[in-house]
Amino acid sequence: MDTKGISTVRVSTGAGSGSHSYRVTVSFYDAAGATVDQASTSVTLGSNAARSLDVKMSRPAIASRVSRCAVQATA
């Protein structure tokens, strides 16, 4: 994550048929493990495809509190 509260994540798919839409959610945690923010975006990918996405914190002013991020993608 950068100092402006933007996390760049890479989403990739395996073999399959057709396109699928995914909801990508990034949770931002402080050093104690507490969630300080969460942001989501959507992407549609075909089979064997990949894309990098920038996911921006909803409250970038607190980016300095973030110690780590976790990403979850759901179809």
N, C-alpha and C positions, 0 to 999 in steps of 0.2 A: 504494500500500500504506500502511496506517496503522501507527502505532507499536505496535499489539498483534499485528502479524504477519498481518493480514487483507488480502487483495487482492480487490477487487470487480471482477468481469469480466462482460461482457455477451455472451451467446451468442444468435445469431439464425440463422434458417433462411430459405431461399428457397422458391419455389413447388415443389410436389411433392405427393405423396399420402401420407396416413397419418402416423403418428408414428414418430420415430426416437430412439434413445437415443444420447447422446454422453458420452464420457469427457473431462472438462476437466482438464488438467494445467497447473499454474503452476510454473515454475522460478524460483527466487529467486537472484540473482547479486550478488556483492560488486563493489566498484569495479574489481578486477583482472579481472573476468569469470569468476571461479570460482563454481561452483554451491555455495550454502551451505545450500539446502533445496529441497524439492520437495513439492507437495501436490496431491491430485486429488479430484474429486467427479464425480458422474454427474447427468445431467439428461435428461429425455425431453421433446421438443418436437414439435408438429405443424408442418404447412407454414405458411410466412409468420408464424412466431412468434418471440418474443424473451423472454429472461429474464435478469435480473441475478443473479449468484451470488456469495456470499462464500466465498472459498477461504482457509482458515486454515493458516498454516505449522504443520508438525508440531513445530517448535522455536521458538515465538514469542519466547523469551528472547534470541535472536540477531537479532531484527528490525532492530536498529540497524546491523547489518553489511550490510544489503541496499541495493544501489544501484539495481537495476532488476529488473524481472520480465518474463518471456516466457510467453505462453499458447499452448497447443496443444489443439485439440478434435478428437477422432477419433470416427467413427461406429462 
